[in-house]
Amino acid sequence: MKKRSYRKKNNCALILLDDDINTFQHVVDALQEVCGHNYFQAVQIAHIVDGVGKCEIFKDKCNLVEEVYEDLKNLGLIVKLIRQIG
């Protein structure tokens, strides 16, 4: 039996965390502007974050996710970068 080799995926994800600083509308605007979410997606994410405390908002190649991470941090959002390998 031949051993299979798997390509490692160099993907990352961003998690948006709830805070008491940013307004609901600011979060919605930032998600639309930086992540490219439409209005309804951004509102749903904001509701999830408000209720659950966190939500995965963006997943792609690490270099792109890191750029989005920096942009969201510069807008005052609390985000966490998760590196996923495999």
N, C-alpha and C positions, 0 to 999 in steps of 0.2 A: 504494500500500500504506500503510495506516494504522499509525502508530507506536504500539506498545503501551506503556502505562505500568504499571509494577509498583509495588505497595505495598511500602514498606520495612517489614520486620518489626523491631520493637524488642524482640528477644529476647536473653536472656543465658543463660549456662550456668555451672554450678559444677563445678570439678574438685577432687576430693579427692586430696591428695598424701600419700605415705607418710612416716611419721616414726618415730622410736625412742622417743617419749615416751608416746603413748597406748596403752592396752591394746586388744586386739582387741575385747573386750566393750564397752569405752567407746565405740569407734567404732560398733559395731552399735547400741548404745542411742541414741547421738546421731542416727544416720541414721533410726531409727524415730521418735524423738521430734520431731525438727525437720523432716525431709523427708517424713515420712509413709510411708516404706518399710515393708513387712511384714518379719518376722524373716528369712525366706529371702532376700529381696532384699538386705537389709542385710548378711547373712553373705556372700553372693556378692560384693558390692561390696568388703567388707573383704578377702576373699581376692584379688580382682583387684588392689586397691591394694597388698597385701602382695607379690604376685608381680611385677606390672608397674611399680609405683611411682606410678600415678595412675589415676583413673577419673572419667568424667563422672557426676555423681550427681544433678543437678537442672537442669532447663531450663524456663524460663517467661518471662513478662514481666519486664523489668529491675527494676521496683520490688519485686516479690515475691522475685526472686532475691537482691537486695541485702539484704532482711530475713533471708532464710535464711542468707546469707553471714555476716552479723553474729552471728546466733545460734550458728552452728557455730564461728566464731572465739572467741566467748565461752566455749564449751565446750572450747576448747583444740585444736581440729582445725586442720590446715593446709589451707586451701582457696584456690583461685584463681578469680577472677571473670573470665569471658570475655564481652565484648560482641559480639553478632553482629548485623550489619546487612545486610539484603538477602536 
